[in-house]
Amino acid sequence: MITELKDAEKHLKVKGLPNPRTEAEYIFCHLLNCERIDLYTEDAELNQFQRQGLNKLISQRVKGEPLQYALGQTCFYGFEFKVQKGVFIPRPETEILVDAVLNKLRTTNHEPRTNILDLCTGCGNIAISLTKMLPHYKMFASDISEKAIHTACENARLNNVSCNIPNEDSCLRTSSGSRPFGIEFRCGNLFKPWEEESESFFDIITCNPPYIKTKELKDLPKDVKNEPKRALDGGKDGLKFYETICKEALFYLKEKGCIFFEVGPDIANAVRQILSKDFYDVKIIKDYNGLDRVVVAWIKY
Ligand SMILES: C[S@@+](CC[C@H](N)C(=O)[O-])C[C@H]1O[C@@H](n2cnc3c(N)ncnc32)[C@H](O)[C@@H]1O
């Protein structure tokens, strides 16, 4: 086993992949359905079928396909998520945003009636992780990509979170007309899917929008270029989504409502300035590398 693992590592290294040992470990854990430690303590061998799988995964990686697409899954906030080409791959730094929301709710007296909206939800990682941690809150999530919303619904089921089936049943409601707990997913441009909701409907809005500057897209690593451009392109200065969302959020947020944005470290101050117009107590939270990563603000009334 160790020999096969080392061979795979060598192969990935020769092809110039940056973390060959870690990637080889992920691939073997996936094929053997085991934990990393088992690779070194158990005496498992790959069977013929698994060996074919190994060759296929290595060749996908060598062609620049992200490992998460090749495996069809990733881990976020300790939960498993399916991902596929056409859907953004969750990043570990986005867990800072989930932590920030949980910390806020621990320190304020929000009731279980709290409505949380996750815009640009992608595969649903933020919405689903929050729902797992806060099962009595009402979660709403949307994305412009149908493929993302379809994947997010699959991920809700994978994580035992109830959700609607968008298009077939665009609203999640009980026979009495009230909304049960779980996530209501909708597909559409930013707030468009929520237009029929009343003013001041949401207590909290979370969003990790596309924020790469258009001119920087061409310099991204090969595997990031495999992700959908629509999930990355934040316009000329990377701020396009923050500007629109901040304006429209004023209608949808409740009094004392707040907004949590993930940001690129280079635009954190610009996002703070955009928010300062209509929000107060704007705070920047750093990630584990000491980089500005989340901006939080409360609505001014
Ligand atoms: C950076 S990804 C974030 C995905 C996920 N929330 C996460 O944190 O990993 C941005 C997401 O915004 C979506 N998106 C892009 N333009 C949009 C728009 N106009 N309205 C709604 N969603 C949009 C993309 O499809 C993509 O899923």
The ligand as an ORCA input file, in Angstrom:
! r2SCAN-3c Opt
* xyz 0 1
  C     -17.572     32.579     -5.269
  S     -18.940     31.541     -5.617
  C     -19.519     31.218     -3.965
  C     -20.216     29.894     -3.811
  C     -20.483     29.490     -2.356
  N     -21.378     30.398     -1.701
  C     -19.193     29.404     -1.566
  O     -19.000     30.228     -0.664
  O     -18.374     28.519     -1.814
  C     -20.075     32.711     -6.259
  C     -21.437     32.163     -6.684
  O     -22.218     33.271     -7.160
  C     -23.059     32.825     -8.195
  N     -23.478     33.994     -8.977
  C     -22.794     34.682     -9.935
  N     -23.527     35.709    -10.387
  C     -24.701     35.679     -9.718
  C     -25.869     36.500     -9.752
  N     -25.975     37.550    -10.584
  N     -26.900     36.187     -8.938
  C     -26.813     35.119     -8.103
  N     -25.734     34.306     -8.025
  C     -24.681     34.597     -8.817
  C     -22.214     31.825     -8.956
  O     -23.021     30.955     -9.718
  C     -21.455     31.129     -7.797
  O     -22.149     29.985     -7.375
*
